[in-house]
Amino acid sequence: MKRIISPSLLAADFTRLDEQIHSVEEAGASRLHLDVMDGNFVPNITFGPLIVEAINRLTDLRLDTHLMIEKPHRYFEPFVQAGADTLIIHVEASENLDHDLSTIRTLGASPGVALNPDTDFNILLPHLNLIDYILIMSVFPGFGAQSFIENTLENMHKAVAARKDHAYLIAVDGGVNTQTIDRVFSTGIDIAVVGSNLFGAPDILLRYREL
């Protein structure tokens, strides 16, 4: 199994964003994780399509754009136009999941779904044919540098078990670091989203290799 590390730019130093993106490119990253928060669905605010567009101009890496926002369907087109390659919406925020996933694909992006730690994976079983990317949250979304929630490993196992007839990628986001990453990858998931443990390290290249 190939271990994929997806650096979360939420933890990057935005005064040195070009340099920080270049560091993870040099380390071997193939994708970046972008956290979009609206202050309503989660208790924090980050950035919108203009910043995604600016990041897209800085890199050719795949941009997995995680919408932690209410009524996400209102913003699909601006984020795809800004350069989002994968558009990830929360099942808890979607008013019509099948329609939302189909719309994202029609717009030209890969449709993804995120699950909060207290949402059972089985809620996605009727929708798996429409999903390219599943994001298992291992912390409650809204802030970085939180501690890993152990019982979210159950959702990871369920997502892997359900994939036998599907081709979606499985990612985990929240509290993933050098102490927890082995347990995460041992479930069979594909992608570990890492923020503060990577960008907060004295040597980003070394830490990426450690992960």
Backbone torsions as a table, in degrees:
resi	resn	phi	psi	omega
1	MET	NA	131.8	178.2
2	LYS	-84.6	128.9	176.3
3	ARG	-88.9	123.4	179.5
4	ILE	-111.1	125.5	175.0
5	ILE	-101.5	124.1	177.8
6	SER	-109.8	103.5	-179.2
7	PRO	-64.3	131.0	178.1
8	SER	-92.6	115.0	-176.1
9	LEU	-70.3	-9.3	175.3
10	LEU	-56.1	-31.5	-176.7
11	ALA	-93.9	-2.0	-178.3
12	ALA	-76.0	161.6	174.2
13	ASP	-85.7	106.0	-174.1
14	PHE	-71.2	-11.7	173.7
15	THR	-78.0	-14.1	178.7
16	ARG	-130.7	39.3	-170.2
17	LEU	-62.3	-43.6	179.9
18	ASP	-58.4	-45.8	-179.5
19	GLU	-64.3	-41.1	-177.7
20	GLN	-69.6	-39.3	176.4
21	ILE	-64.3	-42.4	178.3
22	HIS	-60.4	-36.6	-179.6
23	SER	-62.3	-44.2	-178.8
24	VAL	-77.3	-27.4	171.9
25	GLU	-61.9	-46.3	179.4
26	GLU	-62.1	-34.5	-179.9
27	ALA	-70.5	-21.8	177.9
28	GLY	118.9	9.0	-179.9
29	ALA	-63.7	143.3	177.9
30	SER	-111.9	-9.0	-177.5
31	ARG	-152.3	158.2	176.2
32	LEU	-123.9	149.0	178.2
33	HIS	-108.3	124.0	-177.3
34	LEU	-114.7	120.7	-177.6
35	ASP	-97.6	116.1	178.9
36	VAL	-107.2	118.8	-177.4
37	MET	-126.7	142.7	-172.5
38	ASP	-110.3	-1.6	-178.7
39	GLY	78.7	1.8	178.9
40	ASN	-117.5	-59.2	176.5
41	PHE	-65.2	-35.0	174.2
42	VAL	-130.5	155.9	-175.4
43	PRO	-84.8	52.2	178.8
44	ASN	-160.4	159.4	178.2
45	ILE	-127.3	133.8	177.3
46	THR	-120.3	-93.2	-174.1
47	PHE	-148.6	172.3	-177.8
48	GLY	-122.9	-159.6	-175.1
49	PRO	-59.1	-32.5	-178.5
50	LEU	-62.0	-38.9	178.9
51	ILE	-73.2	-37.9	175.3
52	VAL	-59.6	-41.6	177.9
53	GLU	-62.7	-41.4	179.2
54	ALA	-64.9	-41.5	177.7
55	ILE	-63.7	-40.6	179.8
56	ASN	-61.1	-31.6	177.8
57	ARG	-74.1	-20.0	-177.4
58	LEU	-88.6	-15.1	-171.1
59	THR	-152.3	157.1	171.7
60	ASP	-101.8	4.2	179.1
61	LEU	-65.4	153.1	177.8
62	ARG	-67.2	135.3	-177.7
63	LEU	-107.0	105.9	174.9
64	ASP	-90.3	108.4	-170.2
65	THR	-105.3	115.0	-170.7
66	HIS	-100.2	106.7	-176.9
67	LEU	-88.6	102.4	174.3
68	MET	-99.2	68.6	-172.7
69	ILE	-140.5	155.3	174.2
70	GLU	-76.8	149.4	179.1
71	LYS	47.0	56.4	-174.6
72	PRO	-60.1	-25.8	-176.7
73	HIS	-60.2	-21.1	179.4
74	ARG	-69.1	-17.7	-169.5
75	TYR	-121.0	8.1	-178.8
76	PHE	-57.6	-52.0	-174.2
77	GLU	-61.8	-45.6	178.6
78	PRO	-60.7	-37.7	-178.8
79	PHE	-73.3	-37.8	176.9
80	VAL	-66.4	-42.5	177.4
81	GLN	-62.8	-29.6	179.9
82	ALA	-75.2	-16.8	176.4
83	GLY	123.8	6.7	177.5
84	ALA	-63.8	124.1	177.9
85	ASP	-87.6	-41.7	172.3
86	THR	-117.1	132.1	178.4
87	LEU	-114.3	115.3	-173.4
88	ILE	-107.6	121.6	179.0
89	ILE	-114.2	155.1	177.7
90	HIS	-85.1	132.5	175.7
91	VAL	-58.9	-30.6	-178.8
92	GLU	-71.3	-18.6	-177.0
93	ALA	-103.8	-15.0	-175.4
94	SER	-79.0	136.3	176.7
95	GLU	-89.2	-22.1	178.1
96	ASN	-153.5	91.6	-169.0
97	LEU	-62.9	-46.0	-179.4
98	ASP	-59.5	-44.4	179.9
99	HIS	-64.7	-42.2	-179.6
100	ASP	-63.1	-45.1	-179.2
101	LEU	-64.0	-42.0	178.8
102	SER	-65.1	-38.2	178.9
103	THR	-64.9	-43.0	178.5
104	ILE	-58.8	-44.0	179.8
105	ARG	-65.6	-40.9	178.7
106	THR	-61.0	-34.1	179.6
107	LEU	-74.8	-12.1	175.6
108	GLY	106.7	6.7	177.8
109	ALA	-109.0	163.2	175.3
110	SER	-83.1	129.9	-178.9
111	PRO	-81.5	132.5	178.0
112	GLY	-129.5	156.8	179.1
113	VAL	-130.7	135.2	175.7
114	ALA	-108.4	147.4	178.3
115	LEU	-122.3	128.3	172.4
116	ASN	-67.3	159.7	-177.1
117	PRO	-57.9	-28.1	-178.1
118	ASP	-97.8	13.2	175.6
119	THR	-104.3	126.6	-178.1
120	ASP	-74.1	136.3	179.8
121	PHE	-55.7	-32.2	-174.2
122	ASN	-58.8	-18.0	177.0
123	ILE	-62.0	-21.3	-178.2
124	LEU	-89.6	-8.6	-173.4
125	LEU	-54.8	-39.2	179.8
126	PRO	-73.6	-6.8	-171.0
127	HIS	-116.5	2.6	-168.6
128	LEU	-61.1	-30.0	-179.7
129	ASN	-65.9	-16.7	-177.2
130	LEU	-100.3	-1.5	-169.9
131	ILE	-108.8	133.0	175.0
132	ASP	-100.3	-22.1	-169.0
133	TYR	-149.4	124.6	176.0
134	ILE	-114.3	128.0	-179.4
135	LEU	-111.4	110.6	176.5
136	ILE	-87.5	115.0	176.8
137	MET	-79.9	125.5	178.6
138	SER	-105.9	10.4	165.4
139	VAL	-142.5	165.7	173.1
140	PHE	-77.7	129.1	-171.6
141	PRO	-67.6	151.0	176.5
142	GLY	142.0	-33.3	-178.0
143	PHE	-144.2	150.9	175.6
144	GLY	-84.3	176.4	173.6
145	ALA	61.7	31.5	175.3
146	GLN	-89.8	164.2	179.3
147	SER	-82.8	142.2	-180.0
148	PHE	-61.9	133.5	178.2
149	ILE	-94.8	112.1	-170.9
150	GLU	-60.4	-38.7	-173.9
151	ASN	-72.8	-3.9	174.2
152	THR	-73.2	-13.2	174.9
153	LEU	-58.3	-28.8	178.9
154	GLU	-62.8	-42.8	177.2
155	ASN	-64.0	-35.0	178.0
156	MET	-63.3	-46.9	178.9
157	HIS	-61.0	-41.6	179.9
158	LYS	-64.1	-41.5	-179.9
159	ALA	-63.8	-39.7	178.2
160	VAL	-67.9	-43.8	-178.3
161	ALA	-63.5	-34.5	-177.0
162	ALA	-79.6	-7.5	-172.2
163	ARG	-83.3	-4.8	-172.6
164	LYS	-55.9	-28.7	179.7
165	ASP	-110.0	15.7	-175.5
166	HIS	-137.6	173.8	-174.4
167	ALA	-128.1	20.8	-177.4
168	TYR	-73.6	152.9	171.1
169	LEU	-84.8	150.8	178.0
170	ILE	-121.4	124.5	178.9
171	ALA	-121.4	156.6	177.4
172	VAL	-127.9	136.1	-175.0
173	ASP	-136.2	122.1	173.0
174	GLY	126.5	113.7	176.2
175	GLY	69.4	18.1	178.7
176	VAL	-85.4	124.5	-177.9
177	ASN	-151.4	-172.5	-176.7
178	THR	-65.6	-18.1	178.7
179	GLN	-88.6	-27.3	-174.7
180	THR	-108.5	-13.2	-169.2
181	ILE	-66.6	-31.6	178.9
182	ASP	-64.9	-40.4	179.1
183	ARG	-65.8	-36.2	178.9
184	VAL	-65.3	-51.8	-177.6
185	PHE	-69.5	-25.0	180.0
186	SER	-65.4	-17.2	178.6
187	THR	-75.7	-18.4	-178.2
188	GLY	103.2	8.1	178.5
189	ILE	-71.7	168.9	-174.2
190	ASP	-100.1	-39.1	-166.7
191	ILE	-129.2	131.3	171.9
192	ALA	-109.8	120.1	175.7
193	VAL	-85.5	123.4	-176.5
194	VAL	-128.2	128.5	-178.8
195	GLY	-114.8	-88.0	-172.3
196	SER	-64.0	-33.2	179.7
197	ASN	-67.6	-22.3	178.4
198	LEU	-93.9	-58.2	-175.6
199	PHE	-73.6	-17.5	176.9
200	GLY	-88.1	-1.7	-179.0
201	ALA	-78.1	148.4	177.1
202	PRO	-60.4	-32.7	-179.0
203	ASP	-130.2	102.6	-175.6
204	ILE	-64.1	-40.7	-179.5
205	LEU	-62.1	-45.2	179.3
206	LEU	-63.8	-45.6	-178.5
207	ARG	-63.4	-39.6	177.1
208	TYR	-58.2	-43.1	179.8
209	ARG	-67.1	-37.1	176.6
210	GLU	-62.3	-43.3	179.3
211	LEU	-63.8	NA	NA
